[in-house]
Amino acid sequence: MELERAVEAYVRHVALERGLSDHTVAAYTRDLAGYVTWLGDRGIHDSAAITPALVADFAAERAAADPPPAATSLARLQSSVRGLHRFLVRDGIDLDDPSARLRPPKTPKRLPKALSIAQVEQLLDAAGPTPGTEDASAGDPAAVRDRALLELLYATGARVSEIVQLDVDDTAYGDVLRVRGKGGKERVVPVGSYARAAVDAYLTRVRPALAAKGRATPRLFLGIRGAPLSRQSAWLVLQAAAEHAGLTAHVSPHTLRHSFATHLLQGGADVRVVQELLGHASVATTQIYTHVSVDALRDVYAVSHPRAR
């Protein structure tokens, strides 16, 4: 198959059949566009003409680029190439997979950075007033929304993409929240009293006025013009709160997800429960958070045990 058509077919497959996020699909598209260009420069325009040697040369050349790519970027690039060729073989377009022997680079296992409980409280207080207080009654409507957004991120450990895709109906289950994760998989996550109160305050005091400014939408979080809040806007809300709180470390929506998992494990939660709450397909993905808890245990041991030093 002509390479451009092969890539288009594969991108449709990962977007529609596998249900990957727009962000991931865009990354695959960029990676494969570079692959097609590299092959075209060598006179290769048909997928059947690609050999294992060409795939190996492409991977080696990308790895040797100056400046060198991050290991995670190189791993994703190779994953895109392997996915394309597996797709073409599976659909009977090509007989052989020239990427079968391609081995992904080893990526360093970095411990996720989590905020302390005190830092999370600083961040939430900086986002907006605590529901039920006098400040909340007279507060800026956007601040009420921002507090609800960040409370929900930390209370559920959900990805920011999952939070901005929530509908109002997803909150109608009392103390649990219905979350749609990767691949359209749904999970139910408990919501604590603080987040529940913040969301209720937003739904009662703020969302009706925001909704009146835009077209009818079921989305829970809205922007100042009434349109659904975007992932980028949610990121800016968090950055503004972190700056206001004086948190100098880099804080991202994923930082709250890391903090959620770490604090649960430090509080005694089972790793498989945390796996379910985070929506991880494999417990191996969740295991990285146990290292953080082990570090905390070492610190306590070093301070507390009479013969630790």
KEMAR-895258 format. One line per field, with one value per residue: residue in one letter; residue number from 1; x, z, y of N, C-alpha, C in turn. Coordinates in steps of 0.02 Angstrom, whole numbers, m for minus. Each point is the difference from the previous one (the first is absolute). Example, Ala and Ser with C-alpha at 12.3 -4.5 7.8 and 13.67 -1.06 7.14 Angstrom:
2
guke = c(a_s)
mitor = c(1_2)
n_u = c(660_m18)
n_w = c(390_m36)
n_v = c(m284_53)
ca_u = c(m45_42)
ca_w = c(0_3)
ca_v = c(59_59)
c_u = c(45_m39)
c_w = c(0_37)
c_v = c(60_55)
END
This chain:
309
guke = c(m_e_l_e_r_a_v_e_a_y_v_r_h_v_a_l_e_r_g_l_s_d_h_t_v_a_a_y_t_r_d_l_a_g_y_v_t_w_l_g_d_r_g_i_h_d_s_a_a_i_t_p_a_l_v_a_d_f_a_a_e_r_a_a_a_d_p_p_p_a_a_t_s_l_a_r_l_q_s_s_v_r_g_l_h_r_f_l_v_r_d_g_i_d_l_d_d_p_s_a_r_l_r_p_p_k_t_p_k_r_l_p_k_a_l_s_i_a_q_v_e_q_l_l_d_a_a_g_p_t_p_g_t_e_d_a_s_a_g_d_p_a_a_v_r_d_r_a_l_l_e_l_l_y_a_t_g_a_r_v_s_e_i_v_q_l_d_v_d_d_t_a_y_g_d_v_l_r_v_r_g_k_g_g_k_e_r_v_v_p_v_g_s_y_a_r_a_a_v_d_a_y_l_t_r_v_r_p_a_l_a_a_k_g_r_a_t_p_r_l_f_l_g_i_r_g_a_p_l_s_r_q_s_a_w_l_v_l_q_a_a_a_e_h_a_g_l_t_a_h_v_s_p_h_t_l_r_h_s_f_a_t_h_l_l_q_g_g_a_d_v_r_v_v_q_e_l_l_g_h_a_s_v_a_t_t_q_i_y_t_h_v_s_v_d_a_l_r_d_v_y_a_v_s_h_p_r_a_r)
mitor = c(1_2_3_4_5_6_7_8_9_10_11_12_13_14_15_16_17_18_19_20_21_22_23_24_25_26_27_28_29_30_31_32_33_34_35_36_37_38_39_40_41_42_43_44_45_46_47_48_49_50_51_52_53_54_55_56_57_58_59_60_61_62_63_64_65_66_67_68_69_70_71_72_73_74_75_76_77_78_79_80_81_82_83_84_85_86_87_88_89_90_91_92_93_94_95_96_97_98_99_100_101_102_103_104_105_106_107_108_109_110_111_112_113_114_115_116_117_118_119_120_121_122_123_124_125_126_127_128_129_130_131_132_133_134_135_136_137_138_139_140_141_142_143_144_145_146_147_148_149_150_151_152_153_154_155_156_157_158_159_160_161_162_163_164_165_166_167_168_169_170_171_172_173_174_175_176_177_178_179_180_181_182_183_184_185_186_187_188_189_190_191_192_193_194_195_196_197_198_199_200_201_202_203_204_205_206_207_208_209_210_211_212_213_214_215_216_217_218_219_220_221_222_223_224_225_226_227_228_229_230_231_232_233_234_235_236_237_238_239_240_241_242_243_244_245_246_247_248_249_250_251_252_253_254_255_256_257_258_259_260_261_262_263_264_265_266_267_268_269_270_271_272_273_274_275_276_277_278_279_280_281_282_283_284_285_286_287_288_289_290_291_292_293_294_295_296_297_298_299_300_301_302_303_304_305_306_307_308_309)
n_u = c(42_m23_60_m15_m24_56_33_m35_7_64_5_m38_39_55_m25_m24_42_59_m30_60_31_m28_23_m18_m58_0_22_m43_m45_25_2_m59_m17_37_m30_m58_15_22_m51_m41_41_m17_m49_m19_m49_20_m49_m16_26_m30_65_17_44_m50_m42_50_12_m65_m8_53_m22_m61_25_34_m61_14_m30_23_m45_m51_18_m42_28_60_m19_m29_54_38_m37_4_65_10_m38_31_59_m13_m24_52_36_m27_0_54_21_40_47_50_21_23_m48_m9_60_m38_51_m51_21_46_m57_30_1_m38_16_m66_m3_m6_m54_21_m30_48_42_m32_m2_65_10_m38_29_55_m31_m28_m54_6_m35_m53_54_11_64_m23_m38_55_24_56_m50_49_10_m66_m2_51_m29_m60_30_38_m54_m33_48_7_m65_5_54_m54_9_36_19_2_31_35_0_1_m56_m48_m27_64_m26_m49_56_m15_29_m23_50_m35_55_8_35_62_m8_m26_48_m55_8_m13_6_15_m43_52_m12_66_17_m40_21_62_m13_m31_49_42_m31_m2_61_36_m7_m58_37_49_m45_m27_67_m7_18_m57_28_7_55_35_61_m18_18_32_8_1_59_2_21_53_37_14_m65_m15_47_m27_m59_27_28_m57_m33_43_m4_m66_7_40_m29_63_m15_19_m58_m20_m51_53_25_m61_4_63_m19_m54_38_47_m45_m33_55_19_m64_32_m15_m37_56_m37_m15_62_19_m51_18_63_m31_51_19_61_5_35_m48_m39_39_10_m64_8_42_m47_m47_39_10_m65_m7_46_m31_m60_24_29_m58_m38_36_9_m2_m36_39)
n_w = c(0_m36_20_m37_m45_7_3_m51_m27_17_m19_m53_m7_15_m43_m48_m18_9_m26_m31_47_m9_61_17_m29_25_57_m7_m15_49_42_m23_6_56_18_m23_28_55_m4_m9_45_16_m29_63_m40_6_41_m55_m17_58_15_36_m50_m42_31_2_m64_m11_38_m30_m58_18_22_m58_m1_m23_56_43_m27_36_48_34_m29_10_60_5_m28_35_51_m25_m11_59_27_m41_10_65_m6_m39_45_55_m39_m4_17_51_m28_2_63_m35_44_m16_m26_m10_40_39_2_45_28_24_54_m12_62_1_m16_65_6_52_52_36_m48_1_66_m3_m43_36_56_m39_m16_61_22_63_m29_7_m22_38_m6_9_48_12_m11_m37_m45_m35_57_4_m65_7_56_m31_m50_39_37_m58_m27_58_5_m66_m6_m27_m62_m17_m48_52_37_m51_m7_64_3_4_m45_m16_24_m34_26_30_37_m60_m42_m56_m12_m58_0_m5_m66_29_37_30_50_59_18_63_26_30_63_2_m41_35_56_m25_m22_57_31_m40_8_62_11_m36_m5_34_32_8_16_31_5_1_m46_m2_56_0_m27_48_m23_9_m58_0_m60_45_m32_m18_62_m30_m23_m51_0_8_m45_m33_15_m13_m56_m10_19_m37_m47_7_1_m48_m39_17_26_m55_m10_m15_m43_m32_23_m11_m59_m7_20_m38_m47_5_8_m49_m35_11_m18_m37_m55_m20_m28_8_59_11_m22_34_52_m15_m6_36_m61_21_49_m51_m33_45_m12_m49_17_0_m50_m16_11_m36_m39_5_m10_m47_m19_7_m32_m44_6_m6_m40_62_m43_m25_41)
n_v = c(m60_50_26_54_m42_m35_57_25_m60_1_63_m16_m53_35_43_m40_m48_31_53_7_36_59_9_m62_9_61_m28_m51_47_39_m51_m21_65_2_m56_22_59_m31_m41_53_28_m61_32_m4_m22_m64_m17_m34_60_8_2_m54_m3_17_m41_m45_17_0_m54_m27_23_m17_m57_7_25_61_18_m45_m39_20_m42_40_54_m26_m16_60_28_m41_19_62_m10_m29_47_43_m29_m2_62_15_m35_27_54_m38_61_m15_m39_44_m4_52_17_m64_14_52_15_16_64_m11_13_54_m38_52_13_m7_64_m6_37_35_m28_29_m21_m58_5_18_m49_m41_23_m6_m57_m5_32_m18_m49_40_35_53_m15_m62_28_36_m61_6_3_30_32_5_15_43_19_m1_31_38_15_1_37_33_10_3_40_29_m20_53_m41_m43_46_26_m66_14_m34_44_m41_8_56_m30_m23_57_m47_m16_m8_8_m36_33_m56_m23_6_55_m28_m22_43_m25_64_m17_43_30_15_13_m49_m41_31_m4_m62_m15_33_m31_m58_20_25_m42_m66_10_45_m45_m47_52_3_m65_m44_m32_m18_m66_28_m29_3_63_29_58_m28_m47_0_m64_m8_26_m51_40_17_m64_m10_51_m28_m59_23_33_m55_m37_47_3_m66_25_m46_m4_m60_m34_30_m61_m8_m26_58_25_m29_20_61_m5_m30_46_47_m31_m12_62_7_m47_35_m51_m23_m56_26_21_m60_m25_37_m16_m59_m25_m19_17_m43_m25_32_m28_m53_44_8_m66_18_45_m46_m41_52_10_m66_6_56_m29_m53_40_33_m54_m40_m26_m50_51_37)
ca_u = c(m42_36_13_m45_m65_9_1_m69_m42_20_m21_m72_m8_15_m47_m69_m8_33_m25_53_m15_21_71_40_m7_41_70_12_m1_64_54_m2_15_73_21_m16_46_67_m2_m6_66_39_m35_m49_m66_m49_13_28_71_38_36_23_60_m22_m30_55_38_m41_2_68_12_m38_31_64_m12_30_9_m32_m70_m13_m13_m72_m20_26_m41_m66_11_7_m66_m41_22_m19_m73_m19_15_m43_m66_0_3_m64_m53_17_26_69_10_50_8_72_19_m9_61_16_m9_m5_54_m19_m14_16_m58_3_m53_m43_6_m64_m3_m20_m70_m2_5_m64_m47_18_m20_m72_m21_18_m43_m64_m22_m27_m73_m33_26_m24_37_m30_m65_10_60_m1_m28_52_39_m41_10_69_7_m33_41_60_m22_m20_62_36_m44_m12_59_m16_39_m33_m43_m61_m40_m33_m51_m57_m65_m34_m32_51_7_m65_0_16_71_44_3_10_55_15_73_30_m37_m71_m17_m29_12_m34_50_m30_16_m4_m48_25_m11_m72_m25_25_m37_m69_0_9_m61_m55_13_40_m11_m58_15_47_m36_m44_39_20_m47_m15_49_m5_64_m1_40_m7_41_m36_m49_m51_22_34_68_48_54_50_m26_6_71_15_m30_45_61_m14_m7_66_38_m31_16_71_32_52_10_m46_m63_m42_m57_23_27_m54_m13_54_m10_m58_21_50_m31_m40_45_30_m52_m15_m42_29_22_m49_m54_25_m2_m69_m19_36_m19_56_m17_43_24_71_4_m12_52_50_m17_19_68_m5_m18_58_45_m29_12_71_11_m27_43_64_m11_m32_30_60_62_m6_61)
ca_w = c(0_m2_70_27_11_56_62_10_23_69_45_10_43_71_24_3_27_65_42_32_8_m55_11_m21_m73_m31_7_m48_m68_m10_m4_m63_m54_m5_m26_m72_m34_1_m50_m67_m19_m22_m57_23_2_9_63_m13_m16_61_26_70_2_m4_64_48_m16_20_73_21_m20_46_66_m3_m19_43_65_5_25_65_m7_m6_m68_m45_12_m32_m72_m20_10_m57_m59_10_m4_m70_m37_26_m29_m71_m4_27_m49_m61_m52_m9_24_53_42_1_65_51_41_29_72_25_47_71_27_72_45_44_50_m9_52_33_50_67_15_15_m63_m35_33_m22_m70_m4_30_m46_m59_13_69_25_m1_64_39_m22_m61_m56_m17_m38_m41_m72_m27_m31_54_24_m49_2_61_m13_m49_32_52_m33_m25_55_34_m40_m35_m71_m47_m15_m58_24_39_m43_m40_42_m8_63_22_29_71_31_34_71_18_m50_m64_m58_m40_m63_m8_m64_m36_16_58_56_68_52_49_56_6_70_17_m20_m72_m12_18_m49_m62_12_0_m70_m38_25_m2_m55_m65_m37_m33_m55_m53_m35_m48_m58_m25_48_2_63_34_68_9_m55_0_15_m54_m1_m38_43_19_m35_40_7_48_66_17_19_66_49_3_36_71_26_7_55_61_12_m10_m50_m41_m57_17_m58_20_17_67_46_m8_38_71_19_7_53_66_15_19_65_50_11_m53_m39_m65_m51_5_m33_m71_m23_3_m52_m66_m32_m25_33_66_m8_m10_65_47_8_58_62_15_38_68_30_19_60_54_17_38_68_33_16_55_58_28_38_m29_m72_m26)
ca_v = c(60_64_14_50_m33_m47_39_25_m56_m17_54_m10_m59_15_51_m23_m67_m7_54_38_71_44_16_m57_m8_53_m20_m54_29_35_m49_m37_46_1_m66_m1_46_m32_m54_31_25_m58_m30_m50_31_m53_m34_m67_5_17_m58_8_41_70_19_5_60_57_5_18_70_43_m4_35_70_51_m31_m66_2_m32_m72_m11_19_m52_m60_11_m3_m70_m31_20_m38_m70_m3_5_m62_m53_12_m18_m73_m25_10_m36_45_m23_m68_m3_59_16_29_m51_m6_65_m1_68_19_m2_67_2_m1_58_2_57_51_13_53_m21_15_71_37_m8_45_67_7_3_63_53_m2_32_m5_m63_1_6_56_66_18_m36_30_62_m10_4_m62_m42_m31_m55_m54_m24_m40_m63_m37_m27_m47_m62_m32_m32_m48_m60_m23_m6_40_63_m12_m33_48_50_m34_m19_33_13_m63_m44_17_m11_m65_10_7_m30_35_m43_27_m36_2_m17_m52_4_m41_38_m24_39_21_37_71_20_52_66_7_0_66_48_m10_23_74_21_m15_42_72_25_m30_26_64_m14_m36_47_39_m40_m49_m53_m54_m37_m2_26_61_47_60_62_13_m53_m59_m49_17_m42_m27_53_48_m32_4_69_9_m31_40_62_m17_m18_62_36_m36_4_m65_12_m61_m5_m32_m13_m42_m67_4_m16_m72_m33_13_m41_m69_m4_11_m59_m55_17_m8_m71_m30_m55_23_m18_48_61_m16_6_71_37_m24_m34_m66_m49_21_18_73_32_m19_53_41_m33_21_62_m18_m32_54_30_m47_4_62_m10_m48_33_47_m31_m60_19_m24_9_32)
c_u = c(44_3_m48_m69_4_m3_m70_m45_17_m23_m76_m13_11_m50_m70_m8_31_m18_54_m17_24_75_44_m3_42_74_19_4_65_58_1_11_75_27_m11_48_70_3_m3_66_45_m36_m51_m68_m56_18_33_75_43_30_18_61_m18_m29_54_41_m38_3_69_14_m37_32_65_m8_33_m45_m37_m71_m5_m16_m74_m25_22_m41_m68_7_4_m67_m46_17_m21_m75_m24_10_m40_m71_m3_2_m67_m56_15_26_72_7_46_4_74_23_m1_60_20_m15_m1_56_m25_m9_15_m64_7_m59_m43_7_m69_7_m14_m73_m8_3_m64_m51_14_m26_m76_m26_16_m46_m64_m21_m28_m76_m29_25_m28_35_m32_m64_9_57_m12_m27_53_41_m39_7_69_11_m32_41_59_m17_m16_61_35_m42_m6_63_m10_48_m38_m47_m65_m45_m35_m52_m60_m63_m31_m30_50_9_m63_m5_20_74_47_m7_11_51_10_74_22_m39_m74_m21_m25_22_m37_51_m35_23_m10_m45_23_m13_m74_m30_21_m38_m73_m4_7_m65_m57_10_28_m20_m61_13_48_m36_m44_37_17_m55_m9_51_m6_64_m4_36_m2_48_m43_m51_m51_18_34_72_49_53_53_m22_5_72_18_m30_48_64_m10_m6_67_42_m25_18_75_36_51_13_m50_m61_m43_m61_22_32_m54_m19_53_m12_m57_22_49_m32_m45_44_32_m52_m22_m43_37_15_m51_m62_20_1_m69_m21_33_m21_58_m21_40_24_74_8_m7_58_51_m15_20_72_0_m15_58_50_m25_12_73_13_m25_45_65_m6_m19_38_66_66_m2_63_62)
c_w = c(0_71_31_16_59_67_15_27_72_50_12_48_74_28_11_35_69_48_35_1_m61_6_m24_m75_m36_4_m49_m71_m15_m8_m68_m61_m10_m29_m75_m39_m5_m52_m71_m25_m25_m55_18_8_10_62_m10_m14_61_28_73_5_m3_66_52_m12_21_75_24_m16_46_69_3_m18_49_1_4_26_69_m11_m9_m70_m51_7_m34_m76_m24_9_m58_m62_7_m7_m72_m36_26_m29_m73_m9_22_m51_m67_m56_m16_30_61_37_5_66_56_47_33_75_27_48_72_25_75_42_49_49_m11_59_28_47_68_11_14_m64_m41_30_m19_m71_m6_28_m46_m61_11_71_18_0_70_44_m25_m64_m61_m23_m44_m50_m74_m29_m32_53_29_m48_6_61_m11_m47_34_56_m31_m28_56_34_m38_m32_m74_m42_m16_m60_20_37_m45_m45_41_m20_69_28_33_75_40_37_73_12_m47_m66_m55_m46_m61_m14_m70_m33_15_59_57_66_48_55_57_1_73_11_m22_m75_m16_15_m50_m66_8_m1_m70_m40_20_m16_m66_m68_m37_m38_m58_m58_m40_m52_m64_m24_52_m6_66_41_68_6_m63_8_10_m54_m6_m40_48_14_m34_49_13_51_71_24_23_69_54_7_39_74_31_11_60_67_17_m6_m57_m44_m57_21_m63_23_20_70_51_m4_39_75_28_14_59_69_19_25_68_56_10_m53_m36_m71_m54_4_m36_m76_m29_m2_m55_m71_m38_m22_35_67_m4_m9_66_48_11_61_66_18_41_73_36_22_65_60_22_44_71_39_23_60_64_32_36_m30_m77_m29_34)
c_v = c(62_28_51_m30_m48_37_26_m55_m18_53_m4_m57_18_51_m28_m68_m8_56_39_74_40_16_m57_m11_52_m17_m55_28_36_m49_m35_44_5_m64_m4_45_m31_m55_28_26_m57_m39_m53_34_m52_m40_m68_2_14_m64_11_45_75_23_10_63_63_11_23_73_48_1_40_74_47_62_m67_5_m32_m73_m14_17_m53_m64_7_m3_m72_m37_17_m42_m74_m8_1_m67_m60_5_m24_m76_m30_6_m31_44_m19_m70_m2_67_17_30_m51_m6_65_m2_72_16_m5_71_0_1_58_m3_61_49_15_60_m30_18_75_42_m5_48_73_14_9_66_59_3_38_m12_m68_3_5_56_66_21_m34_33_62_m5_8_m66_m46_m36_m59_m60_m31_m44_m69_m44_m34_m49_m68_m37_m38_m54_m66_m29_m8_42_64_m8_m32_49_50_m33_m22_38_11_m65_m48_13_m18_m67_6_7_m38_39_m51_33_m43_7_m18_m57_m1_m43_43_m31_47_15_36_73_20_61_69_12_3_68_52_m5_23_76_27_m11_46_73_25_m28_26_65_m9_m34_46_41_m38_m46_m55_m56_m37_1_35_67_43_59_62_18_m56_m61_m50_21_m48_m25_54_52_m27_2_70_17_m27_41_64_m13_m17_63_41_m32_3_m66_6_m61_m1_m39_m7_m39_m70_0_m17_m74_m40_7_m42_m72_m8_6_m59_m58_14_m7_m72_m32_m55_24_m17_44_65_m10_11_74_41_m21_m31_m70_m54_27_20_75_36_m13_55_43_m32_18_64_m16_m34_53_33_m45_3_62_m9_m47_33_46_m36_m57_18_m23_5_29_m27)
END
